[in-house]
Amino acid sequence: MNIYVINVLFFGFSVFLISLLILLKRWDELARRWFYFSIFVTLWAICYAFVVNNDVDSDYALYAARLCNASAAFIPVTWLYFLCGFLNKRYPKILWIGWPLAGLLMLSAPTSLLIPSMSPSGRFSHYSEAGPLLHIHAFHFSVIVSYGFYSMISSYLSEQSAERKKEILSLFFATIFGFLGGGSTYLTVYVRDASFDMTALLCTYPFLMGYVMIKHGVLDPEKVVNAFQRERLATIGMLAASVNHEIRNPLYIIKAYTERLLAAVKNGSLEKLPSQEREKKVEEVLEKVTRQMGRAVEMTQKLTDFSKPSSDALEKIHLNEPIENVLSFIGYGLERDNIQIEKKLDLNRPIHANRKEMEQIFLNLIMNASQAMLKGGLLTISERQHNQSIQIDISDTGEGIPPDHLKQLFEPFFTTKKDKGTGLGLYIVKKLVERNGGRIHVTSKAGEGTTFSLEFPIASSKITA
């Protein structure tokens, strides 16, 4: 066993342990994506360790090299898959081509089409000879990895949050060393010169990842999971009050009617009525009970639909729909807090958006506005056309936001609510607005309230009734 074997194995097992730690701590979609990527990196590292081990038999080295390339076929696509989640971007078209191509390359790995044989090169006894499919393998790897780094650069340049910029930049430098070290193995196949082997860079990756996780909180498990849990509990609490009110009222009415009917049966007053009048009375009670039960069932169905996880599907919707759906849940809470609602939603123009994500956007913004009006006030939700876009303004009559806080408002974990806020609500809102092709900005004056303005492109045609 030589120093190259130790280096590659150290890299592989470190990658796996870091990803396992993140997965066990966070256990969310982003952690799972990172774990999938890390599994293929670890498999590649273990197999490559056999290739650079001069004590291994040539036949075993050939099998290891083929398995190594089979694993490597999925490294770029799983990495880009993770980046889509980390950068909060939708799947690029290149992924739809990359996944099946990776599968085909993996299936061809045991054949001579990828690696026909091994031969010595420089200080190594086993180096891959390039089969016809290895050229496609190298092209597939370089294009998708390059696209991933391009996405990180473009996201860094467009990002306004200083903290988020640090996260993206830190991950960029940590992973680029890993890809330079691993990707150099393609060069050694084509150039046949061991001096191009830069796998020594691989050992820097675990230390860099550890540094960026501690220093800049990249994929920080505890911070993220705790904050999201607090955000979720705050939302559930707001919804629970309204749902309780909406379901409790019809249940009280049902209880009152059934108790009245039961009392009439017990004291015999119902039997004293003529049969036709008695049947009519029972029928009236049953109709009212059925109507109130329908209200309760409708509310629970709305809650079920509202709680369903979001998909990536876009549909043509009118913004009035998600707004009204949100207000049906939290309307009682606003009324209880002496907040009046004024709606100006009369435009019949649709947008292309994800319905569930739009509901989450408006839920967060309306809850934010209500929390800014501690002594009650006026919540105004208005809609107007601006060029070829629809603009929604959500305004409150609260105390306003200090000017020095406005620039940080959409940064993750920034909050003015001290221990009551997570600082993730508006950050999530901004990301969801951008995912749906929109823009968001805020205006505020001390003592005059705050207005959040959302702008989305108009879809091609009007909604018809």
Secondary structure, DSSP 8 states (H G I E B T S, - for coil): --HHHHHHHHHHHHHHHHHHHHHHHH-SHHHHHHHHHHHHHHHHHHHHHHHT-TTS-HHHHHHHHHHHHHHHTTHHHHHHHHHHHHTT----HHHHHHHHHHHHHHHHTTSTTT---EEEETTEEEEE---HHHHHHHHHHHHHHHHHHHHHHHHHHH---HHHHHHHHHHHHHHHHHHHHHHHHHHHHHH--GGG--GGGGGHHHHHHHHHHHHS-TT-HHHHHHHHHHHHHHHHHHHHHHHHHHHHHHHHHHHHHHHHHHHHHHSSTTTTS-HHHHHHHHHHHHHHHHHHHHHHHHHHHHHHHHHS---S--EEE-THHHHHHHHHHHHHHHHHTTEEEEEE------EEE-HHHHHHHHHHHHHHHHHT-TT-EEEEEEEEEETTEEEEEEE--S----HHHHTTTTSTT--SSGGG--S-HHHHHHHHHHHTT-EEEEEEETTTEEEEEEEEE--SS----
